[in-house]
């Protein structure tokens, strides 16, 4: 049975032996909550910190990759492993070593990178709560990167700089398919390609935040809901600089 750690904004449930990690992650996500709350109220998001046995009760996803599961009116949840398995760390080491050979360097321990992904999943839950789920995969991923980077920029500039450095390293990878349309058609991309997209998304989000703080998300909230029919127009209206960004993926922009 999972144990509980109450909190008004980030209640936590954790496996046996996971109290210390649950407390640390709860504090981390609570800071993100406080950073995003001035934009729009953020409902409680439950944090689950699970060992491999308990993980299997909730998902068939491989143990170790953080994920979120959220439905408006039914609750919001972020799932994190109690510890990162060696097989996951080895895969990431191999991919980032390739990026480093292209001129980058590791900004820090891989566990820090993966904890940043927990923040990314928390941002997904916030986007769902705010009605910003576009159901276009690359847009949803981009928005999650923007929101968690915005929160870090407001709460922890040192960690923000680390997240930016990880993104810079990932952006040195060479994906076979760059198109945003292909992002939808090939959801099970190789890990290196996934990391390249996330890195490029994060760097663009950082540019926007450093130039105009939270203007982008406030404009999107005014333009919501985000539907496929007028999504492109609303994105460019909220941030005209995205026109140049789209060219990174070979997209034609009119």
Secondary structure, 3 states (H helix, E strand, C coil): CCEEECCCCCCEEECCCCHHHHHHHHHHHHHHHHHHHCCCCCCCCEEEEECHHHHHHHCCCCCCCCEEEEECCCEEEEEEECCCCHHHHHHHHHHHHHHHHCCCCCCCCHHHHHHHHHHHHHHHHHHHHCCCCCCCHHHHHHHHHHHHHHHHHHHCHHHHHHHHHHHHHHCCCCCCCCCHHHHHHCCCCCHHHHHHHHHHHHHHHHHHHHHHCCHHHHHHHHHCCCCHHHHHHHHHHHCCCHHHHHHHHCCCCC
